[in-house]
Amino acid sequence: MPIITVTLPGQISDRTKASISEEIVNITSRLLNKKEQVTVVKFMTGRADFFNLGKQSERVFPFDIEIKITTATNNEDEKAEWIDAIWALMKMYFQTDDDFPCYISIIEVDGNNWGFNGVTQRNRALANQK
């Protein structure tokens, strides 16, 4: 049940959003074993100066990606592979400089502290064990 937030400095086309979203869902399913039907990808946009690193290169399209997953559902290797695959995907769509930091973060949330449709992830996991 991951929620993935893609933050960009400006608007992109709906077609590009749909393509990126589909690929992120596929990567997340393949590398983190998350169910595609409950994976949410949302896009947020800000102004170009929203991403301020002091002296920003003209050659970059900065982005920030965060995924929320349930704590202890993935190992370190899986998470590292996901970050690498998402970086490669985003570089295919946007020109960015390897010296400019575009952050990709995995935020682990305790199963007691989140869920969907009124059921926590902990309770969902317990129900699936029966």
C-alpha positions as CSV (number, residue, x, y, z in Angstrom):
1,M,0.0,0.0,0.0
2,P,2.6,2.5,-0.8
3,I,1.9,6.2,-1.4
4,I,4.5,7.8,-3.7
5,T,4.7,11.5,-4.0
6,V,6.6,13.0,-7.0
7,T,7.4,16.7,-6.5
8,L,8.4,18.7,-9.5
9,P,9.3,22.4,-10.0
10,G,6.7,22.9,-12.7
11,Q,3.9,21.3,-14.7
12,I,4.4,18.4,-17.0
13,S,1.8,17.0,-19.5
14,D,-0.8,14.5,-18.4
15,R,0.6,12.0,-20.8
16,T,4.0,12.3,-19.2
17,K,2.5,12.0,-15.7
18,A,0.6,8.9,-16.7
19,S,3.7,7.3,-18.2
20,I,5.9,8.1,-15.2
21,S,3.1,6.9,-12.9
22,E,2.7,3.6,-14.7
23,E,6.5,2.9,-14.7
24,I,6.8,3.8,-11.0
25,V,4.0,1.4,-10.1
26,N,5.6,-1.3,-12.2
27,I,9.0,-0.8,-10.5
28,T,7.4,-0.7,-7.1
29,S,5.5,-3.9,-7.7
30,R,8.6,-5.7,-9.1
31,L,11.2,-4.5,-6.7
32,L,9.3,-4.0,-3.4
33,N,6.6,-6.6,-4.0
34,K,3.8,-4.0,-3.5
35,K,0.3,-4.6,-5.0
36,E,-0.3,-2.5,-8.0
37,Q,-4.0,-2.0,-7.3
38,V,-3.3,-0.2,-4.0
39,T,-0.2,1.8,-5.0
40,V,-0.9,5.5,-5.2
41,V,1.3,7.9,-7.2
42,K,0.6,11.6,-6.8
43,F,2.3,14.6,-8.4
44,M,2.9,17.9,-6.7
45,T,4.3,20.9,-8.4
46,G,5.8,24.1,-7.2
47,R,7.8,27.0,-8.7
48,A,11.2,26.5,-10.1
49,D,12.7,28.4,-7.2
50,F,10.9,25.9,-4.9
51,F,14.1,23.8,-5.3
52,N,16.8,26.2,-4.1
53,L,20.3,24.9,-3.6
54,G,22.0,28.2,-3.6
55,K,23.5,28.1,-7.0
56,Q,21.3,26.0,-9.2
57,S,22.5,24.8,-12.6
58,E,20.5,25.9,-15.7
59,R,20.9,22.3,-17.0
60,V,18.7,20.6,-14.4
61,F,15.1,19.6,-13.8
62,P,15.1,19.0,-10.0
63,F,12.7,16.5,-8.5
64,D,12.0,14.9,-5.1
65,I,10.3,11.5,-4.7
66,E,9.0,10.0,-1.5
67,I,7.5,6.6,-0.9
68,K,5.7,5.6,2.3
69,I,5.8,1.9,3.0
70,T,5.1,-0.2,6.1
71,T,8.1,-0.7,8.4
72,A,10.0,-3.9,7.9
73,T,8.2,-5.0,4.8
74,N,11.3,-4.7,2.6
75,N,15.0,-5.4,3.2
76,E,17.9,-3.0,2.6
77,D,18.8,-4.5,-0.8
78,E,15.3,-4.1,-2.1
79,K,15.1,-0.5,-1.0
80,A,18.5,0.3,-2.6
81,E,17.4,-1.3,-5.9
82,W,14.1,0.7,-5.8
83,I,16.0,4.0,-5.3
84,D,18.4,3.2,-8.1
85,A,15.6,2.2,-10.5
86,I,13.5,5.3,-9.7
87,W,16.6,7.5,-10.3
88,A,17.3,5.8,-13.7
89,L,13.6,6.2,-14.6
90,M,13.5,9.9,-13.8
91,K,16.8,10.6,-15.7
92,M,15.1,9.1,-18.8
93,Y,12.3,11.8,-18.5
94,F,14.2,14.8,-17.2
95,Q,17.5,16.3,-17.8
96,T,19.3,16.6,-14.5
97,D,22.9,17.0,-13.5
98,D,24.5,14.2,-11.4
99,D,26.0,17.0,-9.2
100,F,22.5,18.4,-8.4
101,P,20.8,16.4,-5.6
102,C,17.4,15.1,-6.5
103,Y,16.2,13.2,-3.4
104,I,14.5,9.8,-3.5
105,S,13.3,8.9,0.0
106,I,11.8,5.8,1.5
107,I,9.7,6.6,4.6
108,E,8.8,3.6,6.7
109,V,5.6,3.9,8.7
110,D,4.6,1.6,11.6
111,G,1.7,-0.6,10.6
112,N,-0.3,0.7,13.6
113,N,0.0,4.3,12.3
114,W,-1.5,4.0,8.8
115,G,-3.8,2.1,6.6
116,F,-6.5,2.5,4.0
117,N,-10.3,2.2,3.9
118,G,-10.4,2.4,7.7
119,V,-8.1,-0.6,8.4
120,T,-4.6,-0.2,9.7
121,Q,-1.8,-2.1,7.9
122,R,-1.2,-4.1,11.1
123,N,-4.8,-5.2,11.3
124,R,-4.8,-6.0,7.6
125,A,-1.7,-8.2,8.0
126,L,-3.2,-10.0,11.1
127,A,-6.5,-10.7,9.1
128,N,-4.5,-12.1,6.2
129,Q,-2.7,-14.5,8.6
130,K,-6.0,-16.2,9.6
